[in-house]
Amino acid sequence: MSRHDSTPRAAWNLVRNDPVAYLFSWSQWVLFHMSPLVVGYLLKLVLDRLDVADPQVPVLLLVAILGAEVGRWTLLVSAAVQWHGAWVGWLTVPRVNALSSLATGGGPVAGRLPGSPGEAVSRFRDDTQDISLVLDVWLDVSGAVAAASVALVVMFSIDPLAAGAALLPVAVAVAISAALGPVLRTWRRDAREATASVTGFIGDTFGGILAVKTNAAESAVDTRFAALNASRAVVGRRDALGSEVIRSLGYGTGEVAVGVVLLLVASSLRSGELSIGDIGLFASYVPIVAGLPRWIGRLGVYHRQADVSVDRLAELMPVPDRHAALRPVRTHLRHGPPPMEPTATDGGRLQHLAVEGLTVRHLGSGRGVTDIDLDVRRGELVVLTGPVGSGKTTTLRAILGLVPRESGTITWNGVVVDDPALSLVPPRTAYLPQVPRLFSESLADTILLGHPDHELERALRLACLDEDLAGMADGPRTVIGPRGLRLSGGQIQRTGAARALVRRPELLVVDDLSSALDVETERELWRRMVEDATSSVLMVSHRPHVLEMASRIVTLDAGRVADVVEQG
Ligand SMILES: Nc1ncnc2c1ncn2[C@@H]1O[C@H](COP(=O)(O)OP(=O)(O)OP(=O)(O)O)[C@@H](O)[C@H]1O
């Protein structure tokens, strides 16, 4: 989507999302822009009738002007309220599109973000806003064009030469804006990228705050942050300067036009060709025409900014979806969201997960796993073990589609799983990594992640969190701080376990828990889980008591299966 016809297409898709709201907004803004025509015409009538014998006529006309002004401002308030609702919708549609593409796109999740998560925030925030601004400026431009056209027709009928002079700045501003376009587009892209690297760095710093502190890297972080900000300041200033030049050009040429036209019509007044009312009308209509370059300049700037933003947003969409970016979506802005639809669980309950010839090569190191065969049957506990770096985590993550595989097949009850990242997800499968990522909300929220809470108590008990809860002020509603900062390492891991168990997965995939759980707690966790027996389990462990419980032990060495022991 890197061609620059993509902005009108993206904007049009946003209009199509709720055409009635857009049409309503549009008609109100067009009326608002046209309302000064009425006031200007009434002014002409007042001025032309000042010498009329009956003093009631100008007074009535003045009352009419007042009424027109009140109507104009009422229209403004109503248009602004309506616009705000529409604006939030325009912002929401690209965000929903990008988010659902990221959530449901093909391939490993990590590969779906073009940069860091912090950098993606800038795309969601700034780029969606830039696209919405195009829709916004369309409202004003169509109002301004309609008002200027009527004003020109009326002025032409009075003084064609002066009316022609009012058009001149429009042509100048359009020509300059078109000439500067490509440069402005480059400046905008540089500015967006610089902003993205700052937000990305902030995200990384917050994410790794512990590493920063324990390595006393605060001043290095400061220096890097200052350098990123300094280069952002340079490109940001350049970008702002470019936009302001175009805007000021609009204002400047507009002012010149007003001056020239008034000079022209003033001489006609002296010669008696025009009435004082005509001058009044020109004085109020010329700014309407002269304001047009301002809007057209803004239209150009916003379109070029949005060209960059549409490209950047399209990078968040998986490849097959790029051209369908910004499809109409249902937004739920006035009421809460509808209940989540259950994830499809085609292929039925797990009877047999089979992995054959799984080979993964990590980019960079070239290491990974080769030709791994593995089976997990219903109710089994299959344990992967082996020395450090032998490929245990890689195997788990490749089965779940979290890293891309070079070759190999995965079947669920004999049905080939093409993209495990899309189908080996809850409630089918749950994954408990070595260090689960928690959110800063309450314990219950970070476990449930939107799941109904009727399973919460069971999950808390199975994950051996029930005793810990007794010491928490608000029980499961206790807020656990950023990424669970107020929890111990073991509590974080058991919270991750509860999150995996609350969805009653068919297959539970667990990485090595021994880093944070003591032997006794881990043994108890497994005892409770085996008793509950709702899942088949594939896990990495070295612990003898886990190996004892295993139905099958698969030992890896240097990325290959070295041994398989069946334990019945
Ligand atoms: N993201 C990555 N990029 C490059 N190489 C990687 C990546 N992840 C793992 N590796 C390499 O792949 C090999 C297997 O790593 P993996 O983490 O799967 O081993 P492991 O058996 O789980 O190790 P541990 O017991 O330390 O957790 C290692 O040599 C490792 O250095």
Ligand as a Chemical Component Dictionary entry (heavy atoms), coordinates in Angstrom:
data_LIG
# 
_chem_comp.id                   LIG 
_chem_comp.type                 NON-POLYMER 
_chem_comp.pdbx_formal_charge   0 
_chem_comp.three_letter_code    LIG 
# 
loop_
_chem_comp_atom.comp_id 
_chem_comp_atom.atom_id 
_chem_comp_atom.alt_atom_id 
_chem_comp_atom.type_symbol 
_chem_comp_atom.charge 
_chem_comp_atom.model_Cartn_x 
_chem_comp_atom.model_Cartn_y 
_chem_comp_atom.model_Cartn_z 
_chem_comp_atom.pdbx_ordinal 
LIG N1  N1  N 0 15.691 -16.167 19.619 1  
LIG C1  C1  C 0 16.801 -16.853 19.374 2  
LIG N2  N2  N 0 17.687 -16.427 18.464 3  
LIG C2  C2  C 0 18.813 -17.118 18.186 4  
LIG N3  N3  N 0 19.141 -18.263 18.772 5  
LIG C3  C3  C 0 18.313 -18.754 19.711 6  
LIG C4  C4  C 0 17.092 -18.069 20.057 7  
LIG N4  N4  N 0 16.471 -18.786 21.016 8  
LIG C5  C5  C 0 17.256 -19.860 21.248 9  
LIG N5  N5  N 0 18.348 -19.850 20.481 10 
LIG C6  C6  C 0 19.407 -20.868 20.424 11 
LIG O1  O1  O 0 18.780 -22.093 20.104 12 
LIG C7  C7  C 0 19.315 -23.149 20.906 13 
LIG C8  C8  C 0 18.194 -23.814 21.693 14 
LIG O2  O2  O 0 17.714 -22.875 22.646 15 
LIG P1  P1  P 0 16.522 -23.215 23.654 16 
LIG O3  O3  O 0 16.205 -21.990 24.415 17 
LIG O4  O4  O 0 15.461 -23.860 22.886 18 
LIG O5  O5  O 0 17.200 -24.288 24.590 19 
LIG P2  P2  P 0 16.677 -24.881 25.977 20 
LIG O6  O6  O 0 16.977 -26.318 25.913 21 
LIG O7  O7  O 0 15.281 -24.474 26.213 22 
LIG O8  O8  O 0 17.656 -24.118 26.972 23 
LIG P3  P3  P 0 17.419 -23.790 28.552 24 
LIG O9  O9  O 0 17.481 -25.082 29.266 25 
LIG O10 O10 O 0 18.585 -22.904 28.860 26 
LIG O11 O11 O 0 16.118 -23.082 28.643 27 
LIG C9  C9  C 0 20.353 -22.518 21.800 28 
LIG O12 O12 O 0 21.608 -22.761 21.215 29 
LIG C10 C10 C 0 20.038 -21.044 21.786 30 
LIG O13 O13 O 0 21.211 -20.281 21.905 31 
# 
loop_
_chem_comp_bond.comp_id 
_chem_comp_bond.atom_id_1 
_chem_comp_bond.atom_id_2 
_chem_comp_bond.value_order 
_chem_comp_bond.pdbx_ordinal 
LIG N1  C1  SING 1  
LIG C1  N2  SING 2  
LIG C1  C4  DOUB 3  
LIG N2  C2  DOUB 4  
LIG C2  N3  SING 5  
LIG N3  C3  DOUB 6  
LIG C3  C4  SING 7  
LIG C3  N5  SING 8  
LIG C4  N4  SING 9  
LIG N4  C5  DOUB 10 
LIG C5  N5  SING 11 
LIG N5  C6  SING 12 
LIG C6  O1  SING 13 
LIG C6  C10 SING 14 
LIG O1  C7  SING 15 
LIG C7  C8  SING 16 
LIG C7  C9  SING 17 
LIG C8  O2  SING 18 
LIG O2  P1  SING 19 
LIG P1  O3  DOUB 20 
LIG P1  O4  SING 21 
LIG P1  O5  SING 22 
LIG O5  P2  SING 23 
LIG P2  O6  DOUB 24 
LIG P2  O7  SING 25 
LIG P2  O8  SING 26 
LIG O8  P3  SING 27 
LIG P3  O9  DOUB 28 
LIG P3  O10 SING 29 
LIG P3  O11 SING 30 
LIG C9  O12 SING 31 
LIG C9  C10 SING 32 
LIG C10 O13 SING 33 
# 
